């Protein structure tokens, strides 16, 4: 049974996103003046022309911020509005308010930034050469790579590039703010993290957090883009409301959003891999130059996930990996589904491909030989439990009939001149938990009303992943109450405090557990009362489908009656649940510990064809075997896998985020930045789930599903690379994504790309 | 200037500037079920039916709709509800922001094409971007919805 009421409303256009909400009386519209070069010193911000446009126009700059002009919490390097220097092209420099949006935008264009241009760096390696890092580098080491390389039959080095990726959440960033009675600030924000937004607003307005209320309704997509970076827009709206004393709405258009906000981090990396004659990987080294952009933002946590996923799904005994956070004059790159892991997966898979090329051992043989096994320890000392790498990989080989498929492809390529085929597999092993340990906590508030209906509030933001539906399922199963009696409310800082963002695939794990704990507490109280009414001990009382059972026998007592009786007996029908993921630890000095509650496993195979004249390609099929645990909602989880795959394929093949060497954004509209459309997707998509497995860290043995499948898209790159090699065996391999048709054509022509 | 539109069967008169696009005019008049995605005619989010034909309303100067009939998702309530159930069943409802435009285009396709093949469906729907579903669930929903219409 499904709780589809809210979903059906979405489809029918009845959900109110930020820009659809009725505006409070007197609401002003805000626009931002974005910088129009990548780096400069502010001499003066001239507002005369903007103010002359219309009497309703107000211009607000950094010096007007009443509190601390700073919203960076991992490092104080992010002024809400800069007072001295702008650091990327598209940075908000002034906030403009007016009676309507057109006037605000027109006035924003008239704000003049008088400044002195400063040198621009866009290449992370150049920043590294200048030692311009956001924070110190991070190295994880295990065994002795140098010694191990001496004993390897093959040692290969190479370079890997991966591009940035724009989120293209279809609802752009926005917020609506008003100052209410007593100077209390109320903000509705399109954010994954209302508590972070609340903190940023409080700090910039100089208020205690209890004077700021932030509410998040359903988001029109987020994918990480509204984890940290929603704070800017909400804080600006709040600043506008605070200064103008009127409600203010700020809603970016696509062009502004694509210029001003961060995206997935581009990486440039070096690897060195060493293996024995039989393909056993003995040593791996990598240096990751993360293009962090202009500020710290979430870069350290993202880099953490990179260095913690350096060996992909493989056990490698000798490892040395180092990550550098390189400061550049580009928008501050930020969280995006996968959070630094896809970049690491692409490096290790490139290294294995290079090893295969050098040794002649097929990639799949190297992959299979080196997969994690039960009881293995990772290079950071985490003992792997319930490992399913082989289970997923072997099933995929069987399902795709991999060896005969290879023979068919080679036969096809022998006969076909203008179209060539290629296939590739990627195994995935993805750690679940926030890499920043203190973030692995969640709270939930559950009320049972006297009519028996249940209301749940958690920190989980609904943004399309149907986390509300999953939490409702957890509550329904825990309380033994039908789903239609349960309502999961939007998140506000009033009901649940100090929430972590809904991110890192942990939304339903953490918030589901917190809701379950609250429900168990209420149930314990109710079982006492039910026992009393039924003349039984509470231990033999059971709740199921709205009825109360005694010794497994259905009684006359219903949930609704019990609630009335419990209320009359003055029993508390509300509870707050709190969950902190147990057994996590990490020693940052030693770089050893257990940073993840568990891992999600899987494998994907992609078959592609390339037009050897044009370099264009088609994705023929994708087959996936995925470890989903006990799914709380199979259609939702399938939808998550399909959506993640599309984003992974988009990142690997199509989405070409470009900046000029002067830092100018070159792909800042949907006409210049291409995301997958329906015709881009593989012709057939086959997803199979591994059997259920115990997973004590989550409600009902479910598993997180948001991010792990994004990695599957990387197989698209290698499938096309293999097809290109069939067309031009002398082609020079480059490990650079996205592998656009332009680059593919370059490979066919023998160009160095 | 003032233009006359018939929106979801109801005649209205709205004031607008000559350069205003239809999305903004409709939203300002309270039809916020028409969402704006890109503003450049690339994503299909803002699709409405103009005399029954799907158009990206962000790329249509409102004045050109003067005297015409506009259908938004709210004008096809019963059909939208029916199609919504198929989307939800396939895990393809997700964030919902693209759904109104997508659904209107599906309904237009249903009228225009008799028993379209999967390739024809893909061709028809290629202008409707979705960032959540990877299209696979949407495609299943469309195929099953169209099949159900024939039964």
Interface residues (C-beta under 8 A of the other chain):
Chain A: X2 X4 X7 X8 X9 X10 X11 X12 X13 X14 X15 X16 X17 X19 X20 X167 X168 X169 X170 X171 X218 X219 X220 X221 X223 X253 X254 X255 X463 X464 X465 X466 X633 X635 X636 X637 X638 X639 X640 X642 X643 X644 X645 X646 X647 X669 X670 X671 X675 X676 X677 X678 X679 X681 X685
Chain B: X27 X32 X33 X34 X35 X36 X37 X38 X39 X40 X41 X42 X43 X45 X72 X73 X74 X77 X80 X81 X83 X84 X85 X87 X88 X89 X90 X91 X92 X93 X94 X95 X96 X97 X98 X99 X100 X103 X122 X123 X125 X126 X127 X128 X129 X130 X131 X132 X133 X134 X135 X136 X137 X138 X139
